[in-house]
Amino acid sequence: MAQCEQVLTPVDGVVARLSALDAALPARDGVAVFNRVYLAVTRAVDRRIDTGLFPDTRAVITLDVRFAEYYLAAVDAAADGRRPPACWRPLFQFRRHPGVRPVQFALAGINAHIGHDLALAVVDTCRTLGCEPADLEDEFEAVGELLLSLEERIRDELVPGPEFLRIADPLTHLLGAWSLDRARDAAWTAARALWALRRLPDVAAEFTERLDTAVGFAGRMLLTPLPD
């Protein structure tokens, strides 16, 4: 009996691009640290798509690909000498700073991607599929749960052990000041606001610019260089 061939989806293309970046970037590079995290998330999404665990496969594929395109566009902009969006600039500016720890790079990338890109990706997906944000809530929550589990893994793998991380350590305060769960909730609110503003393009553009700037400011704080 002939074996069934695996059907490739656009998410497989995203995995391939992230894998190529993973192979090309130095391991300690801050963008590489985030890219490894994002590759793990995207592979987990891809496995769930392949096993039919999402309620609407087309919707989750569209959302996942639109979401990835924002990060990949920022990578391309930096590689070409262009300025990436404000939310991504701190990560690219500090990517080789010796005083920034790997967990800071990972969380700064997640902050940019969730805090800014996810809201825009939801709106893009609604336009592509002709639906409302409420129609994507199940897919949004399913992907969000994967991200939350990954945040726990990041903190377990990249945060120093308790013998090194004291309550007075500045890293303790940085990590305690940011929450992926809160960022995800804010992204959903921003997506709904942008969808409501879609017939007011000037206002929507201003809202998007302010969101980009605010998320970039938070990313800069997460990347504060710390003493050894």
mmCIF file of the C-alpha atoms, coordinates in Angstrom:
data_MODEL
# 
_entry.id   MODEL 
# 
loop_
_atom_site.group_PDB 
_atom_site.id 
_atom_site.type_symbol 
_atom_site.label_atom_id 
_atom_site.label_alt_id 
_atom_site.label_comp_id 
_atom_site.label_asym_id 
_atom_site.label_entity_id 
_atom_site.label_seq_id 
_atom_site.pdbx_PDB_ins_code 
_atom_site.Cartn_x 
_atom_site.Cartn_y 
_atom_site.Cartn_z 
_atom_site.occupancy 
_atom_site.B_iso_or_equiv 
_atom_site.pdbx_formal_charge 
_atom_site.auth_seq_id 
_atom_site.auth_comp_id 
_atom_site.auth_asym_id 
_atom_site.auth_atom_id 
_atom_site.pdbx_PDB_model_num 
ATOM 1   C CA . MET A 1 1   ? 0.000   0.000  0.000  1.00 0.00 ? 1   MET A CA 1 
ATOM 2   C CA . ALA A 1 2   ? 1.382   3.435  -0.919 1.00 0.00 ? 2   ALA A CA 1 
ATOM 3   C CA . GLN A 1 3   ? 2.090   5.788  1.942  1.00 0.00 ? 3   GLN A CA 1 
ATOM 4   C CA . CYS A 1 4   ? 0.024   8.964  2.124  1.00 0.00 ? 4   CYS A CA 1 
ATOM 5   C CA . GLU A 1 5   ? 2.033   12.069 1.312  1.00 0.00 ? 5   GLU A CA 1 
ATOM 6   C CA . GLN A 1 6   ? 2.037   14.824 3.895  1.00 0.00 ? 6   GLN A CA 1 
ATOM 7   C CA . VAL A 1 7   ? 0.040   17.841 2.773  1.00 0.00 ? 7   VAL A CA 1 
ATOM 8   C CA . LEU A 1 8   ? 2.106   20.990 3.236  1.00 0.00 ? 8   LEU A CA 1 
ATOM 9   C CA . THR A 1 9   ? 0.402   24.137 4.512  1.00 0.00 ? 9   THR A CA 1 
ATOM 10  C CA . PRO A 1 10  ? 1.554   27.778 4.500  1.00 0.00 ? 10  PRO A CA 1 
ATOM 11  C CA . VAL A 1 11  ? 2.601   27.236 8.132  1.00 0.00 ? 11  VAL A CA 1 
ATOM 12  C CA . ASP A 1 12  ? 5.214   24.759 6.889  1.00 0.00 ? 12  ASP A CA 1 
ATOM 13  C CA . GLY A 1 13  ? 6.674   27.617 4.856  1.00 0.00 ? 13  GLY A CA 1 
ATOM 14  C CA . VAL A 1 14  ? 6.895   29.730 8.008  1.00 0.00 ? 14  VAL A CA 1 
ATOM 15  C CA . VAL A 1 15  ? 8.610   26.865 9.839  1.00 0.00 ? 15  VAL A CA 1 
ATOM 16  C CA . ALA A 1 16  ? 11.113  26.567 6.981  1.00 0.00 ? 16  ALA A CA 1 
ATOM 17  C CA . ARG A 1 17  ? 11.905  30.288 7.093  1.00 0.00 ? 17  ARG A CA 1 
ATOM 18  C CA . LEU A 1 18  ? 12.314  30.292 10.874 1.00 0.00 ? 18  LEU A CA 1 
ATOM 19  C CA . SER A 1 19  ? 14.494  27.172 10.678 1.00 0.00 ? 19  SER A CA 1 
ATOM 20  C CA . ALA A 1 20  ? 16.735  28.853 8.104  1.00 0.00 ? 20  ALA A CA 1 
ATOM 21  C CA . LEU A 1 21  ? 17.145  31.848 10.410 1.00 0.00 ? 21  LEU A CA 1 
ATOM 22  C CA . ASP A 1 22  ? 17.909  29.520 13.313 1.00 0.00 ? 22  ASP A CA 1 
ATOM 23  C CA . ALA A 1 23  ? 20.696  27.898 11.301 1.00 0.00 ? 23  ALA A CA 1 
ATOM 24  C CA . ALA A 1 24  ? 22.129  31.218 10.081 1.00 0.00 ? 24  ALA A CA 1 
ATOM 25  C CA . LEU A 1 25  ? 22.160  33.306 13.276 1.00 0.00 ? 25  LEU A CA 1 
ATOM 26  C CA . PRO A 1 26  ? 24.792  33.019 16.032 1.00 0.00 ? 26  PRO A CA 1 
ATOM 27  C CA . ALA A 1 27  ? 23.291  31.236 19.049 1.00 0.00 ? 27  ALA A CA 1 
ATOM 28  C CA . ARG A 1 28  ? 23.865  34.155 21.461 1.00 0.00 ? 28  ARG A CA 1 
ATOM 29  C CA . ASP A 1 29  ? 22.392  36.755 19.092 1.00 0.00 ? 29  ASP A CA 1 
ATOM 30  C CA . GLY A 1 30  ? 19.283  38.255 20.700 1.00 0.00 ? 30  GLY A CA 1 
ATOM 31  C CA . VAL A 1 31  ? 17.180  37.787 17.570 1.00 0.00 ? 31  VAL A CA 1 
ATOM 32  C CA . ALA A 1 32  ? 18.307  34.151 17.437 1.00 0.00 ? 32  ALA A CA 1 
ATOM 33  C CA . VAL A 1 33  ? 17.150  33.633 21.038 1.00 0.00 ? 33  VAL A CA 1 
ATOM 34  C CA . PHE A 1 34  ? 13.664  34.887 20.207 1.00 0.00 ? 34  PHE A CA 1 
ATOM 35  C CA . ASN A 1 35  ? 13.627  33.055 16.878 1.00 0.00 ? 35  ASN A CA 1 
ATOM 36  C CA . ARG A 1 36  ? 14.205  29.711 18.642 1.00 0.00 ? 36  ARG A CA 1 
ATOM 37  C CA . VAL A 1 37  ? 11.267  30.441 20.919 1.00 0.00 ? 37  VAL A CA 1 
ATOM 38  C CA . TYR A 1 38  ? 9.045   31.411 18.011 1.00 0.00 ? 38  TYR A CA 1 
ATOM 39  C CA . LEU A 1 39  ? 10.107  28.386 15.993 1.00 0.00 ? 39  LEU A CA 1 
ATOM 40  C CA . ALA A 1 40  ? 9.074   26.116 18.869 1.00 0.00 ? 40  ALA A CA 1 
ATOM 41  C CA . VAL A 1 41  ? 5.638   27.799 19.040 1.00 0.00 ? 41  VAL A CA 1 
ATOM 42  C CA . THR A 1 42  ? 5.118   27.580 15.281 1.00 0.00 ? 42  THR A CA 1 
ATOM 43  C CA . ARG A 1 43  ? 6.082   23.913 15.211 1.00 0.00 ? 43  ARG A CA 1 
ATOM 44  C CA . ALA A 1 44  ? 3.594   23.235 18.013 1.00 0.00 ? 44  ALA A CA 1 
ATOM 45  C CA . VAL A 1 45  ? 0.861   25.042 16.057 1.00 0.00 ? 45  VAL A CA 1 
ATOM 46  C CA . ASP A 1 46  ? 1.793   23.092 12.921 1.00 0.00 ? 46  ASP A CA 1 
ATOM 47  C CA . ARG A 1 47  ? 1.540   19.754 14.765 1.00 0.00 ? 47  ARG A CA 1 
ATOM 48  C CA . ARG A 1 48  ? -1.903  20.672 16.055 1.00 0.00 ? 48  ARG A CA 1 
ATOM 49  C CA . ILE A 1 49  ? -3.010  21.682 12.576 1.00 0.00 ? 49  ILE A CA 1 
ATOM 50  C CA . ASP A 1 50  ? -1.787  18.347 11.191 1.00 0.00 ? 50  ASP A CA 1 
ATOM 51  C CA . THR A 1 51  ? -3.750  16.431 13.830 1.00 0.00 ? 51  THR A CA 1 
ATOM 52  C CA . GLY A 1 52  ? -6.929  18.497 13.398 1.00 0.00 ? 52  GLY A CA 1 
ATOM 53  C CA . LEU A 1 53  ? -7.004  19.909 16.916 1.00 0.00 ? 53  LEU A CA 1 
ATOM 54  C CA . PHE A 1 54  ? -8.090  23.429 15.969 1.00 0.00 ? 54  PHE A CA 1 
ATOM 55  C CA . PRO A 1 55  ? -11.813 24.147 15.507 1.00 0.00 ? 55  PRO A CA 1 
ATOM 56  C CA . ASP A 1 56  ? -11.267 26.050 12.231 1.00 0.00 ? 56  ASP A CA 1 
ATOM 57  C CA . THR A 1 57  ? -8.128  24.984 10.386 1.00 0.00 ? 57  THR A CA 1 
ATOM 58  C CA . ARG A 1 58  ? -8.347  27.645 7.685  1.00 0.00 ? 58  ARG A CA 1 
ATOM 59  C CA . ALA A 1 59  ? -8.741  30.416 10.237 1.00 0.00 ? 59  ALA A CA 1 
ATOM 60  C CA . VAL A 1 60  ? -5.815  29.317 12.395 1.00 0.00 ? 60  VAL A CA 1 
ATOM 61  C CA . ILE A 1 61  ? -3.528  28.872 9.376  1.00 0.00 ? 61  ILE A CA 1 
ATOM 62  C CA . THR A 1 62  ? -4.403  32.346 8.110  1.00 0.00 ? 62  THR A CA 1 
ATOM 63  C CA . LEU A 1 63  ? -3.901  33.900 11.538 1.00 0.00 ? 63  LEU A CA 1 
ATOM 64  C CA . ASP A 1 64  ? -0.612  32.072 12.116 1.00 0.00 ? 64  ASP A CA 1 
ATOM 65  C CA . VAL A 1 65  ? 0.835   33.063 8.730  1.00 0.00 ? 65  VAL A CA 1 
ATOM 66  C CA . ARG A 1 66  ? -0.286  36.713 8.943  1.00 0.00 ? 66  ARG A CA 1 
ATOM 67  C CA . PHE A 1 67  ? 1.168   36.820 12.459 1.00 0.00 ? 67  PHE A CA 1 
ATOM 68  C CA . ALA A 1 68  ? 4.545   35.448 11.311 1.00 0.00 ? 68  ALA A CA 1 
ATOM 69  C CA . GLU A 1 69  ? 4.748   37.854 8.388  1.00 0.00 ? 69  GLU A CA 1 
ATOM 70  C CA . TYR A 1 70  ? 5.125   40.822 10.736 1.00 0.00 ? 70  TYR A CA 1 
ATOM 71  C CA . TYR A 1 71  ? 8.157   39.333 12.487 1.00 0.00 ? 71  TYR A CA 1 
ATOM 72  C CA . LEU A 1 72  ? 9.732   38.185 9.221  1.00 0.00 ? 72  LEU A CA 1 
ATOM 73  C CA . ALA A 1 73  ? 9.180   41.641 7.704  1.00 0.00 ? 73  ALA A CA 1 
ATOM 74  C CA . ALA A 1 74  ? 11.027  43.164 10.686 1.00 0.00 ? 74  ALA A CA 1 
ATOM 75  C CA . VAL A 1 75  ? 13.907  40.699 10.157 1.00 0.00 ? 75  VAL A CA 1 
ATOM 76  C CA . ASP A 1 76  ? 14.064  41.601 6.463  1.00 0.00 ? 76  ASP A CA 1 
ATOM 77  C CA . ALA A 1 77  ? 13.982  45.329 7.217  1.00 0.00 ? 77  ALA A CA 1 
ATOM 78  C CA . ALA A 1 78  ? 16.899  45.062 9.644  1.00 0.00 ? 78  ALA A CA 1 
ATOM 79  C CA . ALA A 1 79  ? 18.880  42.879 7.221  1.00 0.00 ? 79  ALA A CA 1 
ATOM 80  C CA . ASP A 1 80  ? 18.353  45.434 4.438  1.00 0.00 ? 80  ASP A CA 1 
ATOM 81  C CA . GLY A 1 81  ? 19.414  48.371 6.590  1.00 0.00 ? 81  GLY A CA 1 
ATOM 82  C CA . ARG A 1 82  ? 15.872  49.701 6.922  1.00 0.00 ? 82  ARG A CA 1 
ATOM 83  C CA . ARG A 1 83  ? 14.225  50.630 10.221 1.00 0.00 ? 83  ARG A CA 1 
ATOM 84  C CA . PRO A 1 84  ? 11.914  47.934 11.567 1.00 0.00 ? 84  PRO A CA 1 
ATOM 85  C CA . PRO A 1 85  ? 8.744   48.976 13.416 1.00 0.00 ? 85  PRO A CA 1 
ATOM 86  C CA . ALA A 1 86  ? 9.306   50.685 16.757 1.00 0.00 ? 86  ALA A CA 1 
ATOM 87  C CA . CYS A 1 87  ? 8.160   47.610 18.678 1.00 0.00 ? 87  CYS A CA 1 
ATOM 88  C CA . TRP A 1 88  ? 11.029  45.566 17.168 1.00 0.00 ? 88  TRP A CA 1 
ATOM 89  C CA . ARG A 1 89  ? 13.790  48.183 17.206 1.00 0.00 ? 89  ARG A CA 1 
ATOM 90  C CA . PRO A 1 90  ? 15.031  47.525 20.774 1.00 0.00 ? 90  PRO A CA 1 
ATOM 91  C CA . LEU A 1 91  ? 15.620  43.833 20.049 1.00 0.00 ? 91  LEU A CA 1 
ATOM 92  C CA . PHE A 1 92  ? 17.594  44.583 16.885 1.00 0.00 ? 92  PHE A CA 1 
ATOM 93  C CA . GLN A 1 93  ? 19.524  47.412 18.551 1.00 0.00 ? 93  GLN A CA 1 
ATOM 94  C CA . PHE A 1 94  ? 20.519  45.378 21.616 1.00 0.00 ? 94  PHE A CA 1 
ATOM 95  C CA . ARG A 1 95  ? 20.809  41.941 20.001 1.00 0.00 ? 95  ARG A CA 1 
ATOM 96  C CA . ARG A 1 96  ? 24.576  41.712 20.661 1.00 0.00 ? 96  ARG A CA 1 
ATOM 97  C CA . HIS A 1 97  ? 24.757  43.606 23.971 1.00 0.00 ? 97  HIS A CA 1 
ATOM 98  C CA . PRO A 1 98  ? 26.762  41.524 26.475 1.00 0.00 ? 98  PRO A CA 1 
ATOM 99  C CA . GLY A 1 99  ? 24.793  42.864 29.434 1.00 0.00 ? 99  GLY A CA 1 
ATOM 100 C CA . VAL A 1 100 ? 21.413  41.586 28.218 1.00 0.00 ? 100 VAL A CA 1 
ATOM 101 C CA . ARG A 1 101 ? 20.514  38.049 29.270 1.00 0.00 ? 101 ARG A CA 1 
ATOM 102 C CA . PRO A 1 102 ? 18.878  35.465 26.977 1.00 0.00 ? 102 PRO A CA 1 
ATOM 103 C CA . VAL A 1 103 ? 15.549  35.523 28.821 1.00 0.00 ? 103 VAL A CA 1 
ATOM 104 C CA . GLN A 1 104 ? 15.359  39.287 28.233 1.00 0.00 ? 104 GLN A CA 1 
ATOM 105 C CA . PHE A 1 105 ? 15.834  38.800 24.488 1.00 0.00 ? 105 PHE A CA 1 
ATOM 106 C CA . ALA A 1 106 ? 13.137  36.118 24.425 1.00 0.00 ? 106 ALA A CA 1 
ATOM 107 C CA . LEU A 1 107 ? 10.597  38.194 26.338 1.00 0.00 ? 107 LEU A CA 1 
ATOM 108 C CA . ALA A 1 108 ? 11.359  41.390 24.389 1.00 0.00 ? 108 ALA A CA 1 
ATOM 109 C CA . GLY A 1 109 ? 10.647  39.543 21.143 1.00 0.00 ? 109 GLY A CA 1 
ATOM 110 C CA . ILE A 1 110 ? 7.446   38.067 22.528 1.00 0.00 ? 110 ILE A CA 1 
ATOM 111 C CA . ASN A 1 111 ? 6.436   41.513 23.776 1.00 0.00 ? 111 ASN A CA 1 
ATOM 112 C CA . ALA A 1 112 ? 6.828   42.984 20.277 1.00 0.00 ? 112 ALA A CA 1 
ATOM 113 C CA . HIS A 1 113 ? 5.130   40.109 18.541 1.00 0.00 ? 113 HIS A CA 1 
ATOM 114 C CA . ILE A 1 114 ? 2.180   39.745 20.917 1.00 0.00 ? 114 ILE A CA 1 
ATOM 115 C CA . GLY A 1 115 ? 1.801   43.377 21.940 1.00 0.00 ? 115 GLY A CA 1 
ATOM 116 C CA . HIS A 1 116 ? 1.810   44.802 18.418 1.00 0.00 ? 116 HIS A CA 1 
ATOM 117 C CA . ASP A 1 117 ? 1.832   42.188 15.654 1.00 0.00 ? 117 ASP A CA 1 
ATOM 118 C CA . LEU A 1 118 ? -0.905  39.924 16.977 1.00 0.00 ? 118 LEU A CA 1 
ATOM 119 C CA . ALA A 1 119 ? -3.571  42.653 16.955 1.00 0.00 ? 119 ALA A CA 1 
ATOM 120 C CA . LEU A 1 120 ? -2.716  43.573 13.373 1.00 0.00 ? 120 LEU A CA 1 
ATOM 121 C CA . ALA A 1 121 ? -2.676  39.918 12.345 1.00 0.00 ? 121 ALA A CA 1 
ATOM 122 C CA . VAL A 1 122 ? -6.202  39.419 13.730 1.00 0.00 ? 122 VAL A CA 1 
ATOM 123 C CA . VAL A 1 123 ? -7.455  42.368 11.658 1.00 0.00 ? 123 VAL A CA 1 
ATOM 124 C CA . ASP A 1 124 ? -5.634  41.082 8.549  1.00 0.00 ? 124 ASP A CA 1 
ATOM 125 C CA . THR A 1 125 ? -7.186  37.650 9.054  1.00 0.00 ? 125 THR A CA 1 
ATOM 126 C CA . CYS A 1 126 ? -10.688 39.113 9.406  1.00 0.00 ? 126 CYS A CA 1 
ATOM 127 C CA . ARG A 1 127 ? -10.240 41.000 6.143  1.00 0.00 ? 127 ARG A CA 1 
ATOM 128 C CA . THR A 1 128 ? -8.912  37.912 4.362  1.00 0.00 ? 128 THR A CA 1 
ATOM 129 C CA . LEU A 1 129 ? -11.679 35.610 5.586  1.00 0.00 ? 129 LEU A CA 1 
ATOM 130 C CA . GLY A 1 130 ? -14.490 38.169 5.618  1.00 0.00 ? 130 GLY A CA 1 
ATOM 131 C CA . CYS A 1 131 ? -15.256 37.604 9.289  1.00 0.00 ? 131 CYS A CA 1 
ATOM 132 C CA . GLU A 1 132 ? -15.379 39.496 12.580 1.00 0.00 ? 132 GLU A CA 1 
ATOM 133 C CA . PRO A 1 133 ? -12.799 39.269 15.405 1.00 0.00 ? 133 PRO A CA 1 
ATOM 134 C CA . ALA A 1 134 ? -15.375 37.416 17.506 1.00 0.00 ? 134 ALA A CA 1 
ATOM 135 C CA . ASP A 1 135 ? -15.356 34.634 14.886 1.00 0.00 ? 135 ASP A CA 1 
ATOM 136 C CA . LEU A 1 136 ? -11.634 34.094 15.568 1.00 0.00 ? 136 LEU A CA 1 
ATOM 137 C CA . GLU A 1 137 ? -11.801 34.072 19.342 1.00 0.00 ? 137 GLU A CA 1 
ATOM 138 C CA . ASP A 1 138 ? -11.523 30.280 19.675 1.00 0.00 ? 138 ASP A CA 1 
ATOM 139 C CA . GLU A 1 139 ? -8.434  30.200 17.432 1.00 0.00 ? 139 GLU A CA 1 
ATOM 140 C CA . PHE A 1 140 ? -6.946  33.197 19.234 1.00 0.00 ? 140 PHE A CA 1 
ATOM 141 C CA . GLU A 1 141 ? -7.412  31.498 22.601 1.00 0.00 ? 141 GLU A CA 1 
ATOM 142 C CA . ALA A 1 142 ? -6.010  28.173 21.371 1.00 0.00 ? 142 ALA A CA 1 
ATOM 143 C CA . VAL A 1 143 ? -2.834  29.793 20.060 1.00 0.00 ? 143 VAL A CA 1 
ATOM 144 C CA . GLY A 1 144 ? -2.664  31.902 23.223 1.00 0.00 ? 144 GLY A CA 1 
ATOM 145 C CA . GLU A 1 145 ? -2.660  28.803 25.407 1.00 0.00 ? 145 GLU A CA 1 
ATOM 146 C CA . LEU A 1 146 ? 0.322   27.469 23.472 1.00 0.00 ? 146 LEU A CA 1 
ATOM 147 C CA . LEU A 1 147 ? 2.122   30.751 24.016 1.00 0.00 ? 147 LEU A CA 1 
ATOM 148 C CA . LEU A 1 148 ? 1.403   30.692 27.748 1.00 0.00 ? 148 LEU A CA 1 
ATOM 149 C CA . SER A 1 149 ? 2.839   27.194 28.083 1.00 0.00 ? 149 SER A CA 1 
ATOM 150 C CA . LEU A 1 150 ? 5.886   28.354 26.161 1.00 0.00 ? 150 LEU A CA 1 
ATOM 151 C CA . GLU A 1 151 ? 6.386   31.335 28.471 1.00 0.00 ? 151 GLU A CA 1 
ATOM 152 C CA . GLU A 1 152 ? 6.633   28.884 31.376 1.00 0.00 ? 152 GLU A CA 1 
ATOM 153 C CA . ARG A 1 153 ? 9.224   26.886 29.440 1.00 0.00 ? 153 ARG A CA 1 
ATOM 154 C CA . ILE A 1 154 ? 11.218  30.042 28.677 1.00 0.00 ? 154 ILE A CA 1 
ATOM 155 C CA . ARG A 1 155 ? 11.330  31.029 32.307 1.00 0.00 ? 155 ARG A CA 1 
ATOM 156 C CA . ASP A 1 156 ? 12.324  27.485 33.327 1.00 0.00 ? 156 ASP A CA 1 
ATOM 157 C CA . GLU A 1 157 ? 15.087  27.175 30.728 1.00 0.00 ? 157 GLU A CA 1 
ATOM 158 C CA . LEU A 1 158 ? 16.483  30.702 30.480 1.00 0.00 ? 158 LEU A CA 1 
ATOM 159 C CA . VAL A 1 159 ? 16.043  32.181 33.956 1.00 0.00 ? 159 VAL A CA 1 
ATOM 160 C CA . PRO A 1 160 ? 18.953  31.532 36.341 1.00 0.00 ? 160 PRO A CA 1 
ATOM 161 C CA . GLY A 1 161 ? 18.299  29.120 39.177 1.00 0.00 ? 161 GLY A CA 1 
ATOM 162 C CA . PRO A 1 162 ? 17.134  30.318 42.602 1.00 0.00 ? 162 PRO A CA 1 
ATOM 163 C CA . GLU A 1 163 ? 20.670  30.137 43.947 1.00 0.00 ? 163 GLU A CA 1 
ATOM 164 C CA . PHE A 1 164 ? 21.603  32.931 41.492 1.00 0.00 ? 164 PHE A CA 1 
ATOM 165 C CA . LEU A 1 165 ? 18.344  34.862 41.220 1.00 0.00 ? 165 LEU A CA 1 
ATOM 166 C CA . ARG A 1 166 ? 17.786  36.743 44.467 1.00 0.00 ? 166 ARG A CA 1 
ATOM 167 C CA . ILE A 1 167 ? 14.748  38.822 45.290 1.00 0.00 ? 167 ILE A CA 1 
ATOM 168 C CA . ALA A 1 168 ? 16.869  41.975 44.977 1.00 0.00 ? 168 ALA A CA 1 
ATOM 169 C CA . ASP A 1 169 ? 18.239  40.956 41.574 1.00 0.00 ? 169 ASP A CA 1 
ATOM 170 C CA . PRO A 1 170 ? 17.175  43.519 38.906 1.00 0.00 ? 170 PRO A CA 1 
ATOM 171 C CA . LEU A 1 171 ? 16.211  40.638 36.600 1.00 0.00 ? 171 LEU A CA 1 
ATOM 172 C CA . THR A 1 172 ? 13.612  39.545 39.161 1.00 0.00 ? 172 THR A CA 1 
ATOM 173 C CA . HIS A 1 173 ? 11.946  42.941 38.905 1.00 0.00 ? 173 HIS A CA 1 
ATOM 174 C CA . LEU A 1 174 ? 12.079  43.007 35.100 1.00 0.00 ? 174 LEU A CA 1 
ATOM 175 C CA . LEU A 1 175 ? 10.509  39.567 34.776 1.00 0.00 ? 175 LEU A CA 1 
ATOM 176 C CA . GLY A 1 176 ? 7.835   40.396 37.316 1.00 0.00 ? 176 GLY A CA 1 
ATOM 177 C CA . ALA A 1 177 ? 6.844   43.581 35.493 1.00 0.00 ? 177 ALA A CA 1 
ATOM 178 C CA . TRP A 1 178 ? 5.723   41.852 32.276 1.00 0.00 ? 178 TRP A CA 1 
ATOM 179 C CA . SER A 1 179 ? 3.077   39.205 31.704 1.00 0.00 ? 179 SER A CA 1 
ATOM 180 C CA . LEU A 1 180 ? 2.286   37.372 28.482 1.00 0.00 ? 180 LEU A CA 1 
ATOM 181 C CA . ASP A 1 181 ? -1.261  36.785 29.695 1.00 0.00 ? 181 ASP A CA 1 
ATOM 182 C CA . ARG A 1 182 ? -1.824  40.534 30.119 1.00 0.00 ? 182 ARG A CA 1 
ATOM 183 C CA . ALA A 1 183 ? -0.136  41.228 26.772 1.00 0.00 ? 183 ALA A CA 1 
ATOM 184 C CA . ARG A 1 184 ? -2.406  38.712 25.048 1.00 0.00 ? 184 ARG A CA 1 
ATOM 185 C CA . ASP A 1 185 ? -5.516  40.291 26.588 1.00 0.00 ? 185 ASP A CA 1 
ATOM 186 C CA . ALA A 1 186 ? -4.322  43.736 25.482 1.00 0.00 ? 186 ALA A CA 1 
ATOM 187 C CA . ALA A 1 187 ? -3.720  42.428 21.946 1.00 0.00 ? 187 ALA A CA 1 
ATOM 188 C CA . TRP A 1 188 ? -7.290  41.158 21.736 1.00 0.00 ? 188 TRP A CA 1 
ATOM 189 C CA . THR A 1 189 ? -8.629  44.522 22.916 1.00 0.00 ? 189 THR A CA 1 
ATOM 190 C CA . ALA A 1 190 ? -6.417  46.343 20.397 1.00 0.00 ? 190 ALA A CA 1 
ATOM 191 C CA . ALA A 1 191 ? -7.578  44.048 17.570 1.00 0.00 ? 191 ALA A CA 1 
ATOM 192 C CA . ARG A 1 192 ? -11.231 44.746 18.369 1.00 0.00 ? 192 ARG A CA 1 
ATOM 193 C CA . ALA A 1 193 ? -10.525 48.496 18.539 1.00 0.00 ? 193 ALA A CA 1 
ATOM 194 C CA . LEU A 1 194 ? -8.724  48.463 15.195 1.00 0.00 ? 194 LEU A CA 1 
ATOM 195 C CA . TRP A 1 195 ? -11.560 46.505 13.615 1.00 0.00 ? 195 TRP A CA 1 
ATOM 196 C CA . ALA A 1 196 ? -14.062 49.038 14.937 1.00 0.00 ? 196 ALA A CA 1 
ATOM 197 C CA . LEU A 1 197 ? -11.908 51.831 13.466 1.00 0.00 ? 197 LEU A CA 1 
ATOM 198 C CA . ARG A 1 198 ? -11.505 50.229 10.039 1.00 0.00 ? 198 ARG A CA 1 
ATOM 199 C CA . ARG A 1 199 ? -13.759 52.829 8.389  1.00 0.00 ? 199 ARG A CA 1 
ATOM 200 C CA . LEU A 1 200 ? -11.730 55.646 9.974  1.00 0.00 ? 200 LEU A CA 1 
ATOM 201 C CA . PRO A 1 201 ? -8.323  55.009 8.405  1.00 0.00 ? 201 PRO A CA 1 
ATOM 202 C CA . ASP A 1 202 ? -6.648  58.128 9.795  1.00 0.00 ? 202 ASP A CA 1 
ATOM 203 C CA . VAL A 1 203 ? -7.690  57.276 13.336 1.00 0.00 ? 203 VAL A CA 1 
ATOM 204 C CA . ALA A 1 204 ? -6.753  53.615 12.856 1.00 0.00 ? 204 ALA A CA 1 
ATOM 205 C CA . ALA A 1 205 ? -3.306  54.619 11.573 1.00 0.00 ? 205 ALA A CA 1 
ATOM 206 C CA . GLU A 1 206 ? -2.742  56.881 14.581 1.00 0.00 ? 206 GLU A CA 1 
ATOM 207 C CA . PHE A 1 207 ? -3.905  54.137 16.955 1.00 0.00 ? 207 PHE A CA 1 
ATOM 208 C CA . THR A 1 208 ? -1.515  51.650 15.298 1.00 0.00 ? 208 THR A CA 1 
ATOM 209 C CA . GLU A 1 209 ? 1.405   54.086 15.514 1.00 0.00 ? 209 GLU A CA 1 
ATOM 210 C CA . ARG A 1 210 ? 0.760   54.751 19.208 1.00 0.00 ? 210 ARG A CA 1 
ATOM 211 C CA . LEU A 1 211 ? 0.489   51.014 19.868 1.00 0.00 ? 211 LEU A CA 1 
ATOM 212 C CA . ASP A 1 212 ? 3.777   50.408 18.070 1.00 0.00 ? 212 ASP A CA 1 
ATOM 213 C CA . THR A 1 213 ? 5.532   53.111 20.089 1.00 0.00 ? 213 THR A CA 1 
ATOM 214 C CA . ALA A 1 214 ? 4.155   51.943 23.443 1.00 0.00 ? 214 ALA A CA 1 
ATOM 215 C CA . VAL A 1 215 ? 5.123   48.322 22.821 1.00 0.00 ? 215 VAL A CA 1 
ATOM 216 C CA . GLY A 1 216 ? 8.588   49.448 21.726 1.00 0.00 ? 216 GLY A CA 1 
ATOM 217 C CA . PHE A 1 217 ? 9.005   51.384 24.967 1.00 0.00 ? 217 PHE A CA 1 
ATOM 218 C CA . ALA A 1 218 ? 8.118   48.278 26.992 1.00 0.00 ? 218 ALA A CA 1 
ATOM 219 C CA . GLY A 1 219 ? 10.600  46.255 24.940 1.00 0.00 ? 219 GLY A CA 1 
ATOM 220 C CA . ARG A 1 220 ? 13.352  48.764 25.656 1.00 0.00 ? 220 ARG A CA 1 
ATOM 221 C CA . MET A 1 221 ? 12.707  48.409 29.372 1.00 0.00 ? 221 MET A CA 1 
ATOM 222 C CA . LEU A 1 222 ? 12.839  44.599 29.135 1.00 0.00 ? 222 LEU A CA 1 
ATOM 223 C CA . LEU A 1 223 ? 16.261  44.880 27.492 1.00 0.00 ? 223 LEU A CA 1 
ATOM 224 C CA . THR A 1 224 ? 17.843  46.994 30.235 1.00 0.00 ? 224 THR A CA 1 
ATOM 225 C CA . PRO A 1 225 ? 21.481  45.776 30.479 1.00 0.00 ? 225 PRO A CA 1 
ATOM 226 C CA . LEU A 1 226 ? 22.142  44.109 33.811 1.00 0.00 ? 226 LEU A CA 1 
ATOM 227 C CA . PRO A 1 227 ? 25.335  43.464 35.797 1.00 0.00 ? 227 PRO A CA 1 
ATOM 228 C CA . ASP A 1 228 ? 26.633  39.899 36.063 1.00 0.00 ? 228 ASP A CA 1 
# 
